[in-house]
Amino acid sequence: MIKKTLRCVNGCGDMAVTLYEGVEIDTCPECKGVWLGNEELKHIISTEDEAWPEEEIAKVLEKTGKAGVPDDEIHREIPCPECSALMPATNYQYSSGIIINKCKNNHGVWLDEGELDKIQIYKEHWSHK
């Protein structure tokens, strides 16, 4: 099945399909944002192919564990690249402190630059506790 070309939610233009941990994901070459379908995200966070340096893990973990959504994120309105419905900001796993935008029609999630790495580090850290 050929994936249709999606547009970046930030208005940058067409996203590129790239292979990441065995999954085809849509990435914006300009803003580095990532669009993931729900199954793509589940696969990526269940795979531990990426090795993270200890200093990167510590840097991410010191900024996680915060509940709520910052005001600047609450008012950010971005459209789902699949259905154009506005995607509200949500705190990944309720209190991770990693803010993502999730399609209310369950098409997937938008992750700004670096958020995919943060989610993986967060999940891997807590799954080994």
N, CA, C and O of each residue as an XYZ file, in Angstrom:
516
protein
N       0.828     -1.176      0.000
C       0.000      0.000      0.000
C       0.878      1.247      0.000
O       1.809      1.354      0.799
N       0.590      2.173     -0.879
C       1.355      3.407     -0.983
C       0.711      4.460     -0.094
O      -0.494      4.701     -0.163
N       1.537      5.083      0.744
C       1.038      6.143      1.617
C       0.847      7.409      0.809
O       1.675      7.740     -0.041
N      -0.250      8.126      1.071
C      -0.440      9.408      0.403
C       0.477     10.444      1.058
O       0.792     10.349      2.244
N       0.891     11.415      0.280
C       1.746     12.476      0.796
C       0.906     13.406      1.660
O      -0.113     13.936      1.216
N       1.342     13.592      2.883
C       0.641     14.463      3.822
C       1.339     15.812      3.895
O       2.527     15.928      3.594
N       0.594     16.820      4.295
C       1.126     18.170      4.457
C       1.457     18.408      5.928
O       0.760     17.921      6.818
N       2.511     19.150      6.168
C       2.920     19.504      7.520
C       1.839     20.351      8.179
O       1.284     21.253      7.551
N       1.541     20.065      9.430
C       0.508     20.806     10.163
C       0.930     22.243     10.455
O       0.089     23.084     10.772
N       2.220     22.526     10.351
C       2.726     23.874     10.591
C       2.777     24.708      9.308
O       3.246     25.847      9.322
N       2.294     24.137      8.202
C       2.252     24.866      6.945
C       3.551     24.879      6.168
O       3.710     25.689      5.255
N       4.475     24.011      6.501
C       5.777     23.991      5.825
C       5.710     23.424      4.409
O       6.510     23.808      3.555
N       4.780     22.527      4.150
C       4.694     21.875      2.838
C       4.541     20.375      2.995
O       4.095     19.886      4.033
N       4.915     19.655      1.956
C       4.782     18.197      1.974
C       5.766     17.568      2.953
O       6.899     18.021      3.110
N       5.296     16.515      3.600
C       6.170     15.752      4.484
C       6.777     14.601      3.683
O       6.227     14.177      2.667
N       7.888     14.117      4.147
C       8.586     13.000      3.511
C       8.339     11.736      4.311
O       8.310     11.765      5.541
N       8.164     10.636      3.614
C       8.017      9.345      4.271
C       9.412      8.804      4.522
O      10.212      8.671      3.595
N       9.705      8.488      5.790
C      11.009      7.950      6.155
C      10.817      6.679      6.973
O       9.762      6.468      7.572
N      11.825      5.851      6.993
C      11.782      4.613      7.764
C      12.434      4.861      9.112
O      13.566      5.338      9.187
N      11.713      4.534     10.178
C      12.211      4.741     11.535
C      11.851      3.512     12.357
O      10.672      3.218     12.555
N      12.849      2.803     12.829
C      12.659      1.591     13.621
C      11.678      0.625     12.961
O      10.816      0.038     13.616
N      11.835      0.480     11.648
C      11.026     -0.477     10.904
C       9.637      0.006     10.536
O       8.830     -0.778     10.038
N       9.334      1.287     10.770
C       8.014      1.846     10.507
C       8.160      3.044      9.571
O       9.065      3.861      9.736
N       7.263      3.143      8.587
C       7.241      4.326      7.737
C       6.511      5.439      8.472
O       5.351      5.294      8.858
N       7.213      6.559      8.659
C       6.614      7.712      9.335
C       6.702      8.924      8.420
O       7.515      8.958      7.497
N       5.863      9.915      8.683
C       5.865     11.154      7.908
C       6.601     12.217      8.698
O       6.245     12.511      9.839
N       7.636     12.796      8.088
C       8.476     13.788      8.749
C       8.553     15.049      7.901
O       8.702     14.975      6.681
N       8.452     16.191      8.537
C       8.600     17.455      7.822
C      10.082     17.784      7.697
O      10.771     17.915      8.709
N      10.582     17.920      6.476
C      12.007     18.245      6.307
C      12.381     19.624      6.849
O      13.546     19.872      7.161
N      11.396     20.523      6.964
C      11.690     21.891      7.404
C      11.644     22.037      8.929
O      12.643     22.416      9.541
N      10.498     21.741      9.546
C      10.364     21.961     10.996
C      10.724     20.723     11.829
O      10.806     20.799     13.055
N      10.935     19.591     11.161
C      11.334     18.325     11.801
C      10.220     17.698     12.640
O      10.479     16.812     13.454
N       8.970     18.159     12.440
C       7.835     17.545     13.111
C       7.556     16.169     12.513
O       7.979     15.865     11.397
N       6.835     15.339     13.275
C       6.564     13.967     12.862
C       5.083     13.665     13.028
O       4.487     13.991     14.055
N       4.490     13.037     12.011
C       3.124     12.549     12.095
C       3.182     11.028     12.207
O       3.793     10.354     11.377
N       2.531     10.495     13.254
C       2.504      9.047     13.474
C       1.070      8.577     13.619
O       0.295      9.147     14.388
N       0.720      7.535     12.878
C      -0.542      6.865     13.131
C      -0.431      6.155     14.470
O       0.676      5.907     14.949
N      -1.556      5.826     15.077
C      -1.540      5.211     16.407
C      -0.739      3.913     16.445
O       0.001      3.674     17.399
N      -0.876      3.076     15.425
C      -0.135      1.816     15.414
C       1.355      2.049     15.225
O       2.172      1.307     15.769
N       1.718      3.075     14.458
C       3.130      3.406     14.273
C       3.760      3.810     15.598
O       4.865      3.375     15.921
N       3.062      4.640     16.365
C       3.584      5.056     17.668
C       3.724      3.858     18.600
O       4.744      3.721     19.275
N       2.721      2.994     18.648
C       2.792      1.807     19.507
C       3.991      0.937     19.148
O       4.695      0.447     20.031
N       4.221      0.747     17.854
C       5.357     -0.080     17.423
C       6.685      0.550     17.844
O       7.567     -0.127     18.373
N       6.812      1.841     17.603
C       8.075      2.520     17.911
C       8.387      2.472     19.406
O       9.523      2.191     19.787
N       7.396      2.741     20.257
C       7.694      2.763     21.692
C       7.874      1.368     22.273
O       8.411      1.219     23.371
N       7.429      0.336     21.541
C       7.655     -1.026     22.024
C       8.974     -1.597     21.514
O       9.392     -2.675     21.938
N       9.630     -0.877     20.605
C      10.909     -1.301     20.040
C      12.012     -0.489     20.701
O      11.892      0.729     20.836
N      13.067     -1.144     21.106
C      14.163     -0.436     21.760
C      15.432     -0.549     20.929
O      16.464     -1.017     21.411
N      15.345     -0.113     19.670
C      16.496     -0.164     18.766
C      17.478      0.972     19.005
O      18.683      0.810     18.816
N      16.968      2.104     19.414
C      17.783      3.307     19.591
C      18.474      3.265     20.952
O      17.841      2.980     21.969
N      19.773      3.552     20.965
C      20.519      3.649     22.228
C      20.699      5.127     22.550
O      21.117      5.912     21.698
N      20.384      5.495     23.771
C      20.444      6.901     24.174
C      21.621      7.122     25.109
O      21.808      6.355     26.054
N      22.419      8.157     24.865
C      23.514      8.484     25.795
C      22.935      8.869     27.157
O      21.866      9.474     27.234
N      23.636      8.522     28.216
C      23.177      8.801     29.578
C      22.870     10.277     29.806
O      21.901     10.609     30.489
N      23.691     11.170     29.237
C      23.446     12.599     29.433
C      22.148     13.044     28.752
O      21.469     13.942     29.251
N      21.796     12.430     27.622
C      20.535     12.753     26.945
C      19.350     12.248     27.769
O      18.340     12.938     27.897
N      19.477     11.046     28.323
C      18.418     10.493     29.172
C      18.193     11.404     30.384
O      17.053     11.738     30.707
N      19.266     11.799     31.045
C      19.150     12.668     32.224
C      18.514     14.005     31.864
O      17.681     14.517     32.613
N      18.897     14.571     30.733
C      18.360     15.859     30.293
C      16.846     15.768     30.047
O      16.101     16.665     30.439
N      16.397     14.695     29.404
C      14.968     14.518     29.133
C      14.211     14.265     30.428
O      13.161     14.865     30.656
N      14.727     13.390     31.274
C      14.009     13.011     32.492
C      13.870     14.161     33.492
O      12.912     14.196     34.264
N      14.814     15.096     33.484
C      14.683     16.230     34.417
C      13.542     17.161     34.023
O      13.077     17.955     34.841
N      13.092     17.066     32.781
C      12.004     17.929     32.309
C      10.668     17.195     32.205
O       9.680     17.782     31.764
N      10.621     15.938     32.598
C       9.372     15.178     32.529
C       8.722     15.089     33.901
O       9.272     15.549     34.902
N       7.541     14.486     33.922
C       6.842     14.289     35.182
C       6.008     15.481     35.601
O       5.725     15.661     36.786
N       5.615     16.292     34.637
C       4.794     17.468     34.947
C       3.401     17.269     34.364
O       3.259     16.934     33.188
N       2.383     17.472     35.174
C       1.001     17.335     34.718
C       0.549     18.627     34.043
O       1.197     19.667     34.159
N      -0.570     18.537     33.340
C      -1.161     19.711     32.716
C      -0.570     20.020     31.357
O       0.344     19.344     30.884
N      -1.113     21.059     30.742
C      -0.665     21.520     29.426
C      -0.388     23.017     29.531
O      -1.260     23.769     29.967
N       0.800     23.464     29.143
C       1.121     24.892     29.219
C       0.140     25.732     28.388
O      -0.383     25.266     27.375
N      -0.100     26.972     28.827
C      -1.046     27.863     28.156
C      -0.738     28.052     26.673
O      -1.655     28.059     25.851
N       0.541     28.206     26.319
C       0.875     28.426     24.914
C       0.515     27.219     24.051
O       0.244     27.374     22.860
N       0.507     26.036     24.626
C       0.123     24.828     23.890
C      -1.393     24.654     23.837
O      -1.918     24.151     22.844
N      -2.100     25.060     24.884
C      -3.560     24.925     24.922
C      -4.195     25.703     23.778
O      -5.167     25.243     23.179
N      -3.656     26.874     23.473
C      -4.245     27.742     22.466
C      -3.684     27.503     21.060
O      -4.091     28.178     20.114
N      -2.779     26.574     20.914
C      -2.216     26.249     19.602
C      -3.206     25.369     18.856
O      -3.565     24.291     19.331
N      -3.642     25.819     17.704
C      -4.617     25.071     16.927
C      -3.963     24.551     15.656
O      -3.636     25.320     14.752
N      -3.779     23.246     15.595
C      -3.194     22.655     14.396
C      -4.129     21.568     13.854
O      -4.747     20.832     14.623
N      -4.225     21.475     12.522
C      -5.147     20.521     11.921
C      -4.518     19.138     11.724
O      -3.325     19.016     11.444
N      -5.331     18.120     11.875
C      -4.894     16.755     11.573
C      -4.570     16.677     10.080
O      -5.373     17.126      9.262
N      -3.420     16.121      9.704
C      -3.095     16.016      8.282
C      -3.969     15.003      7.532
O      -3.974     14.977      6.301
N      -4.700     14.177      8.270
C      -5.584     13.185      7.647
C      -6.990     13.740      7.417
O      -7.551     13.571      6.334
N      -7.569     14.405      8.436
C      -8.986     14.809      8.364
C      -9.207     16.313      8.560
O     -10.337     16.786      8.433
N      -8.175     17.053      8.859
C      -8.213     18.510      9.079
C      -8.898     18.953     10.370
O      -8.992     20.154     10.622
N      -9.378     18.024     11.193
C      -9.955     18.401     12.490
C      -8.845     18.981     13.367
O      -7.706     18.516     13.321
N      -9.178     19.991     14.160
C      -8.176     20.571     15.047
C      -7.758     19.552     16.101
O      -8.592     18.853     16.677
N      -6.459     19.484     16.340
C      -5.916     18.517     17.292
C      -5.531     19.223     18.582
O      -4.602     20.031     18.592
N      -6.228     18.929     19.663
C      -5.882     19.571     20.935
C      -4.548     19.054     21.475
O      -4.145     17.919     21.220
N      -3.888     19.917     22.220
C      -2.652     19.523     22.897
C      -3.021     18.657     24.088
O      -4.005     18.915     24.781
N      -2.225     17.634     24.312
C      -2.448     16.751     25.450
C      -1.107     16.337     26.039
O      -0.098     16.278     25.337
N      -1.110     16.060     27.303
C       0.092     15.630     27.994
C       0.199     14.119     27.800
O      -0.667     13.370     28.253
N       1.256     13.672     27.132
C       1.447     12.251     26.849
C       1.410     11.456     28.158
O       2.140     11.768     29.099
N       0.586     10.466     28.210
C       0.358      9.621     29.388
C      -0.023     10.454     30.620
O       0.334     10.109     31.747
N      -0.725     11.514     30.396
C      -1.348     12.375     31.410
C      -0.391     13.244     32.219
O      -0.721     14.389     32.529
N       0.782     12.732     32.567
C       1.658     13.524     33.425
C       3.138     13.382     33.076
O       4.006     13.525     33.937
N       3.417     13.098     31.796
C       4.818     12.945     31.401
C       5.518     14.290     31.260
O       6.736     14.382     31.412
N       4.742     15.333     30.969
C       5.338     16.628     30.678
C       5.694     16.784     29.206
O       6.198     17.830     28.798
N       5.436     15.749     28.403
C       5.692     15.790     26.960
C       4.353     16.095     26.287
O       3.418     15.296     26.346
N       4.279     17.250     25.656
C       3.022     17.711     25.075
C       2.962     17.308     23.607
O       3.859     17.618     22.823
N       1.884     16.608     23.250
C       1.672     16.157     21.884
C       0.301     16.650     21.424
O      -0.508     17.110     22.230
N       0.054     16.549     20.129
C      -1.258     16.896     19.582
C      -1.865     15.639     19.000
O      -1.277     14.993     18.133
N      -3.054     15.296     19.487
C      -3.692     14.039     19.113
C      -4.984     14.306     18.351
O      -5.799     15.133     18.759
N      -5.159     13.599     17.241
C      -6.377     13.726     16.449
C      -7.549     13.165     17.238
O      -7.500     12.033     17.719
N      -8.601     13.963     17.368
C      -9.770     13.496     18.109
C     -10.562     12.445     17.339
O     -11.445     11.799     17.903
N     -10.252     12.268     16.046
C     -10.866     11.205     15.238
C      -9.977      9.971     15.175
O     -10.198      9.063     14.373
N      -8.959      9.959     16.046
C      -8.084      8.800     16.241
C      -7.224      8.437     15.027
O      -6.935      7.262     14.799
N      -6.813      9.456     14.239
C      -5.940      9.180     13.105
C      -4.477      9.054     13.519
O      -3.712      8.335     12.876
N      -4.085      9.741     14.579
C      -2.699      9.679     15.005
C      -2.317     10.863     15.866
O      -3.169     11.551     16.428
N      -0.995     11.089     15.958
C      -0.460     12.165     16.782
C       0.585     12.964     16.015
O       1.307     12.437     15.169
N       0.639     14.258     16.341
C       1.687     15.138     15.821
C       2.692     15.358     16.932
O       2.332     15.692     18.061
N       3.960     15.167     16.595
C       5.046     15.390     17.541
C       5.963     16.463     16.975
O       6.460     16.337     15.856
N       6.182     17.500     17.739
C       7.128     18.534     17.315
C       8.537     17.966     17.381
O       8.763     16.887     17.929
N       9.479     18.710     16.814
C      10.867     18.261     16.757
C      11.352     17.802     18.140
O      11.199     18.516     19.131
N      11.931     16.614     18.186
C      12.518     16.069     19.409
C      11.557     15.325     20.319
O      11.999     14.617     21.224
N      10.244     15.468     20.105
C       9.290     14.828     21.018
C       9.256     13.309     20.881
O       8.985     12.614     21.861
N       9.523     12.783     19.699
C       9.564     11.327     19.545
C      10.695     10.747     20.389
O      10.514      9.731     21.061
N      11.852     11.387     20.356
C      12.977     10.943     21.188
C      12.616     11.010     22.667
O      12.904     10.086     23.429
N      11.985     12.106     23.065
C      11.597     12.266     24.468
C      10.633     11.167     24.911
O      10.777     10.616     26.003
N       9.663     10.850     24.078
C       8.703      9.792     24.416
C       9.408      8.459     24.561
O       9.142      7.707     25.499
N      10.306      8.164     23.636
C      11.022      6.886     23.716
C      11.879      6.802     24.965
O      11.880      5.777     25.647
N      12.601      7.853     25.272
C      13.446      7.857     26.472
C      12.580      7.706     27.716
O      12.899      6.913     28.601
N      11.504      8.449     27.787
C      10.586      8.387     28.929
C      10.025      6.983     29.107
O      10.064      6.429     30.206
N       9.500      6.407     28.022
C       8.903      5.065     28.091
C       9.940      4.008     28.469
O       9.679      3.157     29.319
N      11.106      4.059     27.847
C      12.136      3.060     28.128
C      12.625      3.175     29.570
O      12.874      2.166     30.229
N      12.760      4.399     30.050
C      13.209      4.596     31.435
C      12.220      3.961     32.411
O      12.620      3.203     33.295
N      10.925      4.270     32.252
C       9.932      3.784     33.188
C       9.599      2.312     32.982
O       9.123      1.662     33.913
N       9.833      1.769     31.795
C       9.563      0.333     31.599
C      10.640     -0.533     32.238
O      10.424     -1.723     32.468
N      11.796      0.053     32.527
C      12.883     -0.703     33.156
C      12.939     -0.495     34.667
O      13.843     -1.017     35.320
N      12.010      0.241     35.230
C      11.970      0.491     36.683
C      11.298     -0.653     37.405
O      11.172     -0.621     38.630
